[in-house]
Amino acid sequence: MLRRAMFSILVLTVTAVLAGIPAGGQVMAQAAPPATQSPAGKPPAGTPAKQIKRDEVFFSIGRRVNEASESQVSAVVAEVDGVIEVTGITYREDGKAEVTVKERAQSNASSTNKSIKLVFAPPATGDKWIWEQFEDNRRLYPVERLFPYAKAELTKRKQNTVGTWSAFLASIVRQGESASKVLDTAKAIIKTDTPQAAAVTAARTALNEAMKENKFDETIEAYNALAAQTEPILALGDTYPDLKANDAYLRLLEEFKNSANTTNAQRKNYVQAVETYNEALQRLPYGLVAYGLQFTRIEPKVTAE
């Protein structure tokens, strides 16, 4: 009898374990099934069905610029590709993509290499995303605001290149006039023409003609000829000692020296203005739309030195 009872208890216990019920009668929690893994190559969970490709970032910008300026999309894409690189893409709950782009231009004394975010809306059909927003100073703005904003800033910088060039030309003219006054006064004192007189007169005549007909090469040639006489004029007193004793001559010589220094300063201002304008074409956010708004690089007409 004892063996039969013990066998019955053993059978009941084994049956209960197999049924998931402990001997005490409480139900055991069954183990969770293993997680289903995504097939290889599939995006992680939470990624929207529509994703923006890196190439589409550039073409979306190109299409938006085309709408505002009718610039050729492929040309805009090529220019923008030289300005930015895509460094990250995230997706918001509304399905829009936030794309982080970084300037290709390196940091320098006037500008720091920076990154901004661009927001793109997914297409209702097809694969053409819509560029909606751009970031500036850590705030997002509608793309529509970028066009007048960039146009105003780039126009101001481009006009500054024109203004500083005009100031440089005007300074050259004044330097020529000042040189002639020095040489005329020297002639009156020493009773003869100086060797520099003919060269300065010829340079001034050529300069006036070139500027009147807006001939760039001839203008620069005449300026170089005039500038070449600067040091000889300043050293006239070493050849003609009487000049150093004449107050009127010394005053005019000082004015000439100042005019030459002013011309050099204006030349540097012009070159700096061109560099500042060209720099903006490579910086965010202006560089995104600059080409489409017909702003292109300017080659300086002279060097700073």
Sequence and secondary structure as in RCSB ss.txt:
>XXXX:A:sequence
MLRRAMFSILVLTVTAVLAGIPAGGQVMAQAAPPATQSPAGKPPAGTPAKQIKRDEVFFSIGRRVNEASESQVSA
VVAEVDGVIEVTGITYREDGKAEVTVKERAQSNASSTNKSIKLVFAPPATGDKWIWEQFEDNRRLYPVERLFPYA
KAELTKRKQNTVGTWSAFLASIVRQGESASKVLDTAKAIIKTDTPQAAAVTAARTALNEAMKENKFDETIEAYNA
LAAQTEPILALGDTYPDLKANDAYLRLLEEFKNSANTTNAQRKNYVQAVETYNEALQRLPYGLVAYGLQFTRIEP
KVTAE
>XXXX:A:secstr
 HHHHHHHHHHHHHHHHHTT  TTS              TT   TT  SS   HHHHHHHHHHHHHHHH   HHH
HHHHHHHHEEEEEEEE TTS EEEEEEESS   SS    EEEEEEE  SSSS  EEEEEEETTEEEEGGGHHHHH
HHHHHHHHHHHHHHHHHHHHHHHHHHHHHHHHHHHHHHHHTS  THHHHHHHHHHHHHHHHHTT HHHHHHHHHH
HHTTHHHHHTHHHH GGGGG HHHHHHHHHHHHHHHHHHHHHHHHHHHHHHHHHHHTSTTGGGTTGGGT      
SS   
